[in-house]
């Protein structure tokens, strides 16, 4: 059971936690109404209906989360060359890049 919860996304976990809080609140309210002995059967059915509705809403919210892959504005990191080759290439291009930068600064 814990593995199922660990594999859920945070939105589903929060929704199920909120539903559990609603269930506990409904149970507490039911025991309070039963203790008052005022129209007990009507209160039980009303609270049971509220409990079922809260449970259905919680499950619907939890499982209505978008499971599709989100698009990202970040470029993928897929380095094809090893570090030494990349470092040598960048060191060789450094004077040219510095010259371009200095030319741009001198234009101002």
Secondary structure as the mmCIF struct_conf table of DSSP 4:
data_model
#
loop_
_struct_conf.conf_type_id
_struct_conf.id
_struct_conf.beg_label_comp_id
_struct_conf.beg_label_asym_id
_struct_conf.beg_label_seq_id
_struct_conf.end_label_comp_id
_struct_conf.end_label_asym_id
_struct_conf.end_label_seq_id
HELX_RH_AL_P HELX_RH_AL_P1 UNK A 2 UNK A 7
BEND BEND1 UNK A 8 UNK A 8
HELX_RH_AL_P HELX_RH_AL_P2 UNK A 10 UNK A 36
TURN_TY1_P TURN_TY1_P1 UNK A 37 UNK A 37
BEND BEND2 UNK A 38 UNK A 39
HELX_RH_AL_P HELX_RH_AL_P3 UNK A 40 UNK A 63
TURN_TY1_P TURN_TY1_P2 UNK A 64 UNK A 64
BEND BEND3 UNK A 65 UNK A 65
BEND BEND4 UNK A 68 UNK A 68
HELX_LH_PP_P HELX_LH_PP_P1 UNK A 69 UNK A 71
BEND BEND5 UNK A 73 UNK A 74
HELX_LH_PP_P HELX_LH_PP_P2 UNK A 75 UNK A 76
BEND BEND6 UNK A 81 UNK A 81
HELX_RH_AL_P HELX_RH_AL_P4 UNK A 83 UNK A 107
#
